[in-house]
Amino acid sequence: MRSTVLLANLALWSSTTYAFYPYMPDWMKEERQSRRELGTRNAKGVEMAIKQRSSKTTLPPSERAARAADRLTAKYSRRQLPDSNGPITKRDNQFEVMEAPDTDQTGSAGLHQDGSDMSYFVQIQLGSEGREYYMLVDTGAGSSWIMSDQCRTEACTLHDTYGPSQSESIEESDREFQIVYGTGEVNGTLATDSLTIAGISLDYQFGLAHNTSRDFINFVFDGILGFSMDRGVNQNLVEALAESGELEDNLFSIALHRAADGDNVGQLSLGSINADRYTGDISYSPLLEGDEWTVEIEDMSYDGRDAGVGGIRSYIDSGTSYIFGPPQLVERLHRLIPGANTTDQRTWTVPCDSEDALEFTFSGQSYSVSARDWISPNNNNGRCTSNIYGVEVVRGAWLLGDTFLKNVYAVFDIGERQIGFAPLATPSESDSGSESETSTRPAQPSSTSAPGSDSDPTGTTSVPSTASAPAVTSVPATTSAPEAEPTTTLDRTVSTGQETETTAGTSATDSAEDPDADRGESAAPGTYAQAAGISTILSVAVALSILL
C-alpha cells in the first residue's frame, strides 16, 4: 500500500510545460539604468501615458547582467533554491505600466505592457471583491498562479497579493504545487475562486504562490495566466474558458503593441478574431505534436537571401521577450547580415544603421520582423545588439517570443489545433480598439499537414480579412528541411523543466534565489513528455529503493 501511495504522489511530478522565459540582455539593463521613468523615453516624439504602480529594481547593471543570459536555459530544468525567509518590510515601490484600452465587448481585453516590450499582461478581477491584478499572458505555460498574501519574499512585497483577506469566496486546498523556471521558482497551494478575464467569469482553480524567487521583482505582473493547452499544476485555463460556454469559437488571438509606436492598442481576444488588428489573410500552420503551441518554421531570410535555418520546430511563446535558437543556426542567419559579429556565439552585435527586416516563413507565407524589434537601441558604447540569441532553450528548436509576435496578429486555434498569423495592422490602420467589432473564425478547410504525417498536404488555409489591404495569396507549403547539423533536427530527447505539483505533506522549497544560482547553468532545457517520463521513472525508482 505504501508503494502504491508513493507512486500516486510521484505521478503528479510529471506534469511539465515550458513557460515564462524572460531574458534581459545587457543593452536593456543599460537602458533601464539610464532612464528611471518611461516618460523620459521620447520615441519618435510620441509621449506615452503611464500608470504608476510599485517601482522596479535598482540593482546595478553588472549584477542584473550576470542574471541574464546563462540563467535562461535553466527554465526547463528542476532546481532547488536556497532557503531565505527573513522578514521583509512592504515597500512603496512603483512599476511602470503602459496601459491599453479595454473594451465593453465580452471576450476582449487590453494587453498592457511595461513600456519596454519586455512583458505583456492583462488585468483580471479575482474573488468576491473583484480586486484587480496584472497577469502575464503566457502561451508557453500550462499553469496559472498569483502571489499570495501569505508570501513574505521580496518579490511579493512589491506586488499586489491575493488571499482570504482579499476574498470571502476563496476555497483553499492543502494540495501543494511547485513550478521551477529558468529564472526562478514559485511554490504554494492550490485554491479556487471566481475569476473574470475580458468580461468572462468562471470559477477557476489556480496556484497561490507562498514563495517566489527574486527574479519576479523585475516584472510588473502579479502572476501568470497559462494559455498553453498543456496540463500544468492546476486547472487548464483554455479548457476552463471553453467549458464556460462564453466563447464563440474555441480559440484566442493576440495583438502585441510596440511601445515606440505610441498609444498602446494591444489586445487579447477570447473566442474571436479582430479583423481590425491585421491586414491581408490569416495563414494557418498545424501544430506539430502534443499540446504545445509549436509549428514548423520553413526558413528565415535577410535581404532576399535564405538562411537555411528551417525545417525544425518553433515554439510560439508570448511569455518570452526575444528569439532564441541553436547557436549554429543563429550564426547562419547572422552571416547574412553585413557587419554582424559575435565573441561567444550567443550574443551578436550588428550595425546600428541596419534597416532591413528579417523574413520568417511558415506554411509558404512570409512575415516581416522589423529592424525596430530584432535590433536593440544603441548601448552606451554606440553598438547595437541583435535580439536573436544563440541559446538552445529547447534542443533543435526555435523559441519565438515577442520580438516576432509584435509583427503579426496571432491566432491560437484550440479547436482546429493550428496557429494562424497575419501581418499586424499598424496603429494608423487599426483603430484604438475601444469600439472595434470582432469577427469569428469561419469554418476551416483542412490545414497543411504536419511534416512526416500521412495526410495529403493542402497548403495554407487563409481567412479573408475585412481590412482594406489586399488579400495574400496562399501558396503550397514546402516542408523540406535544409542541410543542417544533426543537432538541429527534430530531436525529441531534451532536458525537461518542471511545473511540478506535489501532494500535501511534501515539502515545498523556499524560492529566494542565491545570486550565484541565479546565473543558471548552460543546460539545454525543454518540455517534452519523453524526458519528463524518464525523470519520473527515475524518481519512482529512487524513492522506492529508499522506502521499501
Secondary structure, 3 states (H helix, E strand, C coil): CHHHHHHHHHHHHHCCCCCCECCCCHHHHHHHHHCCCHHHCCECCECCCCEECCECCCCCHHHHHHCCHHHHHHHHCCCCCCCCCCCCCCCCCECEEECCCCCCCCCEEECEECCCCCCEEEEEEECCCCEEEEEEEECCCCCCEEEECCCCCHHHHCCCCECCCCCCCCEEEEEEEEEEECCEEEEEEEEEEEEEECCEEEEEEEEEEEEECHHHHHCCCCEEEECCCCCCCCCCHHHHHHHCCCCCCCEEEEECCCHHHCCCCCEEEECCECHHHECCCEEEEECCCCCCCEEEECEEEECCEECCCCCEEEEECCCECCEECCHHHHHHHHCCCCCCEECCCCCEEECCCCCCCEEEEECCEEEEECHHHHECCCCCCCCEEECEECCCCCCCEEEECHHHHCCEEEEEECCCCEEEEEEECCCCCCCCCCCCCCECCCCCCCCCCCCCCCCCCCCCEEECCCCCCCCCCCCCCCCCCCCCCHHHCCCCCCEECCEEEECCCCCCCCCCCCHHHHCCCCCCEECCHHHHHHHHHHHHHHHHHHHC
